[in-house]
Amino acid sequence: MEIDPNLIKGLTIAIGALGPALGVAMIGSSAVKAIGRNPEVQGKVLSAAFIMAGLVDAVLAFVLLIVFTTN
């Protein structure tokens, strides 16, 4: 019995996207909580949150790169 390579690629993308999605959700939640507690630091918190979200999304970019460059 052979397993379809497209199924494997789809599962890899789904599992690889789960971590970054949870990471971005946690970053957003923490940023909103921090701004709610101390609104004066909104600029610093948001800039750090955007940088961290970009770093977390890089994981998904690597997953997609690996999936679409392998046979």
ABEGO torsion letter per residue (X at the ends): XBBBAAAAAAAAAAAAAAAAAAAAAAAAAAAAAAAAABAAAAAAAAAAAAAAAAAAAAAAAAAAAAAAABX
